[in-house]
Amino acid sequence: MVNPFNDEAMLPQLCAAFNRLFSVYASRAKKPSAGPERDLVLQVIPLNFLANWDRLTIPPPKAYVKLAFELYSRCSPVQGEDEITASPFTSGSAVRLAKTIPRTIDFRLTSQPPDGLLGGNSSIHLAYSWSADQEWLACAWTDHLGAQQWTAVYCLQQSKPDRWAAFSDTVKEILDTTKDMTHPPSQSWKIYLVKDCEIQQQEQIIWRLHSASAFTTNITMSILSIDTNPPLAIPPKKPSIPFPLPASDMDTSPAATTPYDQAPTPDYSSPTSTQTPTHHPPLASGFTDPDPSARLIDVVSETWCLLSPFPISNPSLLTALLFAPVSMSGYLLKRAGADDEDGLMALGVNLISTDVKRDDAGVKAEQEEMLKEVLKVYADLACLARLRRTEDWRTGVLPWHLAAARRAAGAVKGCMRWGKRVEGKK
């Protein structure tokens, strides 16, 4: 859809027109057809991207690549291209993470086979973000590869006057969608729920209350939160400014004449010149026959995972009463540039609670291993977010599902603000 208006207040009207078009299309598409299933995807393009009144419009190739990534990432793949395309949550993105080849295979004789033999795709990462006015809730789902994903936005203002009652109803729908993504249902699944800021006590109680009734025993859920401005910071180094030496420290003695100053200059054009010829060694065979095990690594994407020996939380009494306590904390550190002087980008990840029921020593070890696993997956999903242009390609450190939820919450808030302004004019 081409947007000919310069006023952003017309975006809600364009989206409403597309919604009516989609409703008519969906009602007529219910008829059985022999062809593959079809979908309708909205992409709003400004008019100056295609044409201009006074000059020829030729966008740079980078703009076309960004548009293609934005559009085709929301399209579902054609049925039959992959073994998991039967799921409605399968992503049709141009980029997704590759499966890691296991180094060893567990052949132990146990009643429950390892998850790796059942497909290995046994984790769902769910992120949610509140809008600034607490009226909208944006959610994003993904697996550890980005092969299956989903996004949704819920309005909490129109359902019930009580915000927590509306949030409770929304949590039920979110968990139903999460359960639909756990396929096959007989496999053991791990759900990692994360919020883009601190989680309140009431939120944690609602999540735990509904997850206990929505999930079976083979599905466990862990609750986490992130801190985009953690106390651990490694800023870039300031360039050192060289100071001129004082005159007393400088060597004021006359320059000594070296023997090379009076040496005759050899005649390079003469065949009897004693100049040593420059030797150019032949190219190594590795340039013509590259090593098949060699890998190309982006230095900017280098990432580290750090576990904190103690939980990082605000020690104030009001925060302790309002927000859920933190059990364990970790950091995701990424280069902010190609040089060490550029510093590191940091993301704090806090573990709030898990479904582990063991003794104190077993819980501590289990939480540490789980947080370490989450940090590794978040590092991969952060790379996926940068490749999909959801995050800044150089400084982005948020994983894809968190970045998508934050962007959706901000976009809906801005769009609805313009919509309210248009309704006020009417």
C-alpha positions as CSV (number, residue, x, y, z in Angstrom):
1,M,0.0,0.0,0.0
2,V,1.4,3.4,-1.1
3,N,1.0,6.2,1.4
4,P,0.6,9.5,-0.4
5,F,0.2,11.5,2.8
6,N,3.0,13.3,4.6
7,D,1.0,13.3,7.9
8,E,1.5,10.3,10.1
9,A,-2.0,10.8,11.5
10,M,-3.3,9.0,8.4
11,L,-1.6,5.7,9.2
12,P,-4.5,4.5,11.4
13,Q,-6.9,5.2,8.5
14,L,-4.7,3.2,6.1
15,C,-4.5,0.3,8.5
16,A,-8.3,0.4,9.0
17,A,-8.8,0.2,5.2
18,F,-6.4,-2.7,5.0
19,N,-8.3,-4.5,7.9
20,R,-11.5,-4.2,5.9
21,L,-9.8,-5.5,2.8
22,F,-8.4,-8.4,4.8
23,S,-11.8,-9.3,6.3
24,V,-13.4,-9.5,2.9
25,Y,-10.4,-11.5,1.6
26,A,-10.6,-14.0,4.5
27,S,-14.4,-14.4,4.2
28,R,-14.0,-15.4,0.5
29,A,-10.9,-17.5,1.0
30,K,-12.8,-20.0,3.2
31,K,-14.0,-21.7,0.1
32,P,-12.1,-24.9,-0.6
33,S,-9.5,-24.7,-3.3
34,A,-7.1,-27.1,-4.8
35,G,-4.2,-24.7,-4.7
36,P,-1.9,-23.8,-1.8
37,E,-3.0,-21.7,1.1
38,R,-2.7,-17.9,0.5
39,D,-2.1,-15.0,2.9
40,L,-2.3,-11.3,2.7
41,V,0.5,-9.1,4.2
42,L,0.4,-5.4,4.6
43,Q,3.4,-3.2,3.8
44,V,3.0,0.6,3.8
45,I,5.4,2.3,1.4
46,P,5.8,6.1,1.3
47,L,5.1,7.7,-2.1
48,N,8.6,9.3,-2.3
49,F,10.0,5.8,-2.3
50,L,8.5,5.2,-5.8
51,A,8.1,8.6,-7.5
52,N,8.7,12.3,-7.1
53,W,7.3,15.3,-8.9
54,D,10.6,17.1,-9.7
55,R,13.3,14.4,-9.9
56,L,13.9,10.8,-10.7
57,T,13.5,8.5,-7.7
58,I,16.2,5.8,-7.5
59,P,16.5,4.5,-3.9
60,P,19.8,2.9,-3.0
61,P,20.2,-0.9,-3.1
62,K,20.3,-0.9,0.7
63,A,16.8,0.4,0.8
64,Y,15.5,-2.3,-1.4
65,V,17.2,-5.0,0.7
66,K,15.7,-3.6,3.8
67,L,12.2,-3.5,2.2
68,A,12.6,-7.1,1.1
69,F,13.7,-8.3,4.5
70,E,10.8,-6.4,6.1
71,L,8.2,-7.8,3.8
72,Y,9.2,-11.4,3.2
73,S,10.0,-12.0,6.9
74,R,6.3,-11.8,7.6
75,C,5.3,-14.2,4.8
76,S,4.6,-17.8,5.6
77,P,6.7,-20.4,3.7
78,V,5.1,-22.5,1.0
79,Q,3.9,-25.8,2.4
80,G,6.3,-28.7,1.8
81,E,9.6,-26.8,1.7
82,D,10.7,-28.0,5.1
83,E,9.8,-30.7,7.6
84,I,8.3,-28.1,10.0
85,T,6.3,-26.1,7.5
86,A,3.1,-27.8,8.6
87,S,3.1,-25.5,11.7
88,P,1.3,-22.2,11.3
89,F,4.1,-20.6,13.4
90,T,6.8,-21.4,10.9
91,S,8.8,-18.3,9.9
92,G,9.3,-17.5,6.3
93,S,12.2,-15.1,7.0
94,A,15.1,-14.9,4.7
95,V,17.5,-15.4,7.6
96,R,17.4,-17.9,10.5
97,L,20.0,-19.6,12.6
98,A,21.5,-22.9,11.6
99,K,21.1,-26.0,13.7
100,T,24.2,-26.9,15.8
101,I,25.6,-30.3,15.1
102,P,25.9,-32.3,18.3
103,R,29.4,-33.4,19.2
104,T,28.2,-36.5,21.0
105,I,25.1,-38.6,21.0
106,D,23.7,-39.9,24.3
107,F,23.1,-43.6,24.1
108,R,22.2,-44.2,27.7
109,L,19.4,-46.7,28.4
110,T,16.7,-44.5,30.0
111,S,12.9,-44.6,29.9
112,Q,12.9,-41.0,28.4
113,P,14.9,-40.5,25.3
114,P,17.1,-37.3,25.2
115,D,15.5,-34.2,23.7
116,G,18.1,-34.2,20.9
117,L,16.8,-37.5,19.5
118,L,13.2,-36.0,19.4
119,G,14.1,-33.0,17.3
120,G,16.0,-30.8,19.7
121,N,13.7,-27.8,19.2
122,S,12.3,-28.0,22.7
123,S,12.3,-24.4,23.9
124,I,10.0,-21.5,23.3
125,H,11.2,-17.9,24.2
126,L,8.4,-15.5,24.9
127,A,8.9,-11.7,25.4
128,Y,6.3,-9.1,26.3
129,S,6.4,-5.3,26.7
130,W,3.9,-2.8,28.0
131,S,3.2,0.4,26.2
132,A,4.0,3.6,28.0
133,D,0.4,4.3,28.9
134,Q,-0.2,0.6,30.1
135,E,-3.0,0.2,27.6
136,W,-1.3,-2.2,25.2
137,L,0.7,-5.4,25.6
138,A,3.0,-6.6,22.8
139,C,4.2,-10.2,22.7
140,A,6.7,-12.0,20.5
141,W,7.4,-15.8,20.4
142,T,10.3,-17.6,18.9
143,D,12.3,-20.8,19.2
144,H,16.0,-20.9,19.6
145,L,16.6,-20.8,15.9
146,G,14.1,-18.3,14.7
147,A,12.5,-21.0,12.6
148,Q,9.1,-20.6,14.4
149,Q,7.9,-17.3,15.6
150,W,4.7,-15.3,16.2
151,T,3.8,-11.7,17.2
152,A,0.6,-10.3,18.8
153,V,-0.6,-7.1,20.4
154,Y,-3.4,-7.0,23.0
155,C,-5.5,-4.0,24.0
156,L,-6.1,-4.0,27.8
157,Q,-8.1,-0.8,28.0
158,Q,-11.3,-2.0,26.3
159,S,-11.7,-5.4,28.0
160,K,-12.1,-4.6,31.7
161,P,-11.8,-1.4,33.8
162,D,-9.4,-3.2,36.2
163,R,-6.0,-3.4,34.6
164,W,-4.9,-6.5,36.4
165,A,-8.2,-8.3,35.5
166,A,-7.6,-7.4,31.9
167,F,-4.0,-8.6,32.1
168,S,-5.2,-11.9,33.6
169,D,-7.5,-12.6,30.7
170,T,-4.7,-11.7,28.3
171,V,-2.3,-14.0,30.0
172,K,-4.7,-16.9,29.4
173,E,-4.7,-16.2,25.7
174,I,-0.9,-15.8,25.6
175,L,-0.4,-19.1,27.3
176,D,-2.8,-20.8,25.0
177,T,-0.8,-19.6,22.0
178,T,2.4,-20.7,23.7
179,K,0.9,-24.2,24.2
180,D,-0.1,-24.4,20.5
181,M,3.6,-23.9,19.6
182,T,4.7,-26.8,21.7
183,H,4.6,-29.5,19.0
184,P,4.9,-32.5,19.4
185,P,3.0,-32.2,22.8
186,S,4.6,-35.4,24.2
187,Q,8.0,-33.9,24.1
188,S,9.5,-32.0,27.1
189,W,9.3,-28.3,26.6
190,K,11.0,-25.3,28.3
191,I,9.2,-22.0,28.2
192,Y,11.3,-18.9,28.9
193,L,9.2,-15.8,29.6
194,V,11.0,-12.5,29.7
195,K,9.9,-8.9,30.2
196,D,11.8,-5.9,28.9
197,C,12.0,-4.4,32.4
198,E,11.4,-5.4,36.1
199,I,8.5,-7.7,36.8
200,Q,6.0,-6.7,39.5
201,Q,4.9,-9.1,42.2
202,Q,1.4,-9.1,40.9
203,E,2.5,-10.0,37.4
204,Q,4.5,-13.0,38.6
205,I,1.6,-14.3,40.6
206,I,-0.7,-14.1,37.6
207,W,1.7,-15.8,35.3
208,R,2.3,-18.6,37.8
209,L,-1.4,-19.0,38.5
210,H,-2.4,-19.5,34.9
211,S,0.7,-21.5,33.8
212,A,-0.1,-24.1,36.4
213,S,-3.5,-24.8,34.9
214,A,-2.5,-24.3,31.2
215,F,0.6,-26.4,31.0
216,T,1.1,-30.1,31.6
217,T,3.9,-31.7,33.6
218,N,6.2,-32.0,30.6
219,I,6.2,-28.2,30.1
220,T,8.2,-26.0,32.5
221,M,8.2,-22.2,32.6
222,S,10.9,-19.9,33.8
223,I,10.4,-16.1,34.3
224,L,13.1,-13.6,33.6
225,S,13.6,-9.9,33.1
226,I,16.2,-7.8,31.4
227,D,18.0,-4.5,32.3
228,T,19.0,-2.4,29.2
229,N,21.0,-0.2,31.5
230,P,22.8,-2.6,33.9
231,P,25.3,-1.5,36.6
232,L,28.1,-3.2,34.7
233,A,29.2,-0.8,31.9
234,I,32.4,-0.8,29.8
235,P,32.3,2.5,27.9
236,P,34.6,3.3,25.0
237,K,38.0,4.7,25.7
238,K,38.6,8.3,25.1
239,P,41.4,8.9,22.6
240,S,44.5,10.2,24.2
241,I,45.7,13.7,23.1
242,P,49.5,13.9,22.7
243,F,51.0,16.9,24.5
244,P,54.0,18.7,22.9
245,L,57.2,18.3,24.8
246,P,58.7,21.4,26.5
247,A,61.6,23.1,24.8
248,S,64.0,22.0,27.6
249,D,63.3,18.3,27.0
250,M,63.8,18.5,23.2
251,D,67.2,17.7,21.7
252,T,68.6,21.1,20.5
253,S,72.1,19.8,19.4
254,P,72.9,20.0,15.7
255,A,72.1,17.0,13.7
256,A,75.0,14.7,13.2
257,T,76.0,13.8,9.7
258,T,75.5,10.2,9.1
259,P,77.6,8.2,6.7
260,Y,74.5,7.6,4.5
261,D,74.2,11.3,3.8
262,Q,77.4,11.3,1.7
263,A,77.0,7.9,0.1
264,P,76.6,8.1,-3.7
265,T,73.2,7.3,-5.1
266,P,73.3,4.2,-7.2
267,D,72.3,4.3,-10.8
268,Y,69.2,2.1,-11.0
269,S,69.1,2.3,-14.7
270,S,72.5,0.8,-15.2
271,P,72.7,-2.9,-15.7
272,T,75.8,-3.0,-13.4
273,S,74.0,-1.5,-10.5
274,T,74.6,-3.2,-7.2
275,Q,71.0,-2.7,-6.1
276,T,69.4,-5.8,-4.6
277,P,66.5,-6.8,-6.7
278,T,63.1,-6.9,-5.0
279,H,62.0,-10.5,-4.6
280,H,58.2,-11.2,-4.8
281,P,57.5,-14.6,-3.4
282,P,54.9,-16.6,-5.3
283,L,51.4,-16.7,-3.9
284,A,50.7,-19.5,-1.4
285,S,48.6,-22.4,-2.6
286,G,46.0,-21.5,0.1
287,F,44.7,-18.6,-1.9
288,T,43.8,-20.7,-4.9
289,D,42.7,-23.7,-2.8
290,P,41.0,-22.4,0.4
291,D,40.8,-24.4,3.5
292,P,37.3,-26.0,3.7
293,S,37.3,-25.8,7.5
294,A,38.0,-22.0,7.5
295,R,35.3,-19.7,8.8
296,L,34.6,-16.0,8.3
297,I,34.0,-14.3,11.6
298,D,32.5,-10.8,12.1
299,V,34.5,-9.2,14.9
300,V,31.7,-6.8,15.8
301,S,29.4,-9.8,16.6
302,E,31.8,-11.2,19.2
303,T,29.8,-11.8,22.4
304,W,30.5,-12.9,25.9
305,C,28.2,-14.4,28.6
306,L,28.9,-13.5,32.2
307,L,27.3,-14.9,35.3
308,S,27.1,-12.7,38.4
309,P,28.0,-14.4,41.8
310,F,25.1,-12.5,43.4
311,P,21.7,-11.2,42.1
312,I,21.6,-7.7,40.9
313,S,18.5,-5.8,42.1
314,N,17.5,-2.5,43.6
315,P,17.9,-2.7,47.4
316,S,15.3,-0.1,48.2
317,L,12.3,-1.1,50.4
318,L,9.7,0.1,47.9
319,T,11.3,-1.8,45.1
320,A,11.5,-5.0,47.2
321,L,7.8,-4.8,48.0
322,L,6.6,-3.9,44.5
323,F,8.8,-6.0,42.2
324,A,9.6,-9.7,42.2
325,P,12.9,-10.7,43.8
326,V,15.8,-11.7,41.6
327,S,17.3,-15.2,42.1
328,M,20.3,-14.9,39.8
329,S,21.8,-12.4,37.4
330,G,23.9,-12.5,34.3
331,Y,25.2,-10.3,31.6
332,L,25.4,-10.4,27.8
333,L,28.4,-8.4,26.6
334,K,29.0,-7.5,22.9
335,R,31.5,-5.5,21.1
336,A,30.3,-1.9,20.2
337,G,32.8,-1.8,17.3
338,A,35.7,-3.5,15.6
339,D,38.3,-2.0,18.0
340,D,38.8,-2.7,21.7
341,E,38.6,1.1,22.3
342,D,35.0,1.1,21.2
343,G,33.9,-0.5,24.5
344,L,31.2,-3.2,25.1
345,M,27.4,-3.1,25.0
346,A,25.9,-4.8,28.1
347,L,22.5,-6.4,28.7
348,G,21.5,-7.6,32.1
349,V,19.4,-10.8,32.4
350,N,17.8,-11.6,35.7
351,L,16.2,-14.9,36.6
352,I,13.1,-14.5,38.7
353,S,11.8,-18.0,39.2
354,T,11.8,-21.5,37.7
355,D,9.7,-24.7,38.1
356,V,12.7,-26.6,39.5
357,K,11.7,-28.5,42.7
358,R,14.9,-29.8,44.3
359,D,17.0,-29.1,47.4
360,D,18.9,-25.8,47.7
361,A,22.1,-27.1,46.2
362,G,20.3,-28.7,43.3
363,V,18.3,-25.5,42.6
364,K,21.4,-23.4,42.6
365,A,23.2,-25.6,40.1
366,E,20.1,-25.9,38.0
367,Q,19.5,-22.2,37.9
368,E,23.1,-21.5,37.0
369,E,23.0,-24.0,34.1
370,M,19.7,-22.6,32.9
371,L,20.8,-19.0,33.0
372,K,24.0,-19.9,31.1
373,E,21.9,-21.6,28.4
374,V,19.6,-18.6,28.2
375,L,22.5,-16.2,27.7
376,K,23.9,-18.4,24.9
377,V,20.5,-18.5,23.1
378,Y,20.1,-14.7,23.6
379,A,23.5,-14.1,22.0
380,D,22.3,-16.1,18.9
381,L,18.9,-14.4,18.8
382,A,20.6,-11.0,19.1
383,C,22.7,-11.8,16.0
384,L,19.4,-12.8,14.3
385,A,17.9,-9.4,15.3
386,R,20.8,-7.5,13.8
387,L,20.6,-9.5,10.5
388,R,16.9,-8.9,10.3
389,R,17.4,-5.2,10.9
390,T,15.3,-5.3,14.0
391,E,18.2,-4.0,16.0
392,D,21.2,-1.8,15.0
393,W,23.7,-3.9,13.1
394,R,26.6,-2.6,15.2
395,T,25.4,-1.8,18.7
396,G,22.2,-4.0,19.0
397,V,22.4,-6.5,21.9
398,L,18.7,-7.3,22.4
399,P,17.5,-10.8,21.2
400,W,15.0,-10.8,18.4
401,H,11.8,-11.5,20.4
402,L,12.6,-8.8,22.9
403,A,13.4,-6.2,20.2
404,A,10.3,-7.1,18.3
405,A,8.0,-6.8,21.4
406,R,9.6,-3.4,22.3
407,R,9.2,-2.0,18.8
408,A,5.6,-3.3,18.6
409,A,4.6,-1.6,21.9
410,G,6.2,1.7,20.8
411,A,4.6,1.5,17.3
412,V,1.1,0.8,18.6
413,K,1.3,3.5,21.1
414,G,2.4,6.1,18.5
415,C,-0.2,4.9,16.0
416,M,-3.0,5.0,18.5
417,R,-2.0,8.5,19.5
418,W,-2.4,9.7,15.9
419,G,-5.7,7.8,15.7
420,K,-7.1,9.5,18.8
421,R,-6.1,12.9,17.3
422,V,-8.0,12.1,14.1
423,E,-11.1,11.0,16.0
424,G,-10.9,14.3,18.0
425,K,-10.9,16.3,14.8
426,K,-14.0,14.5,13.6
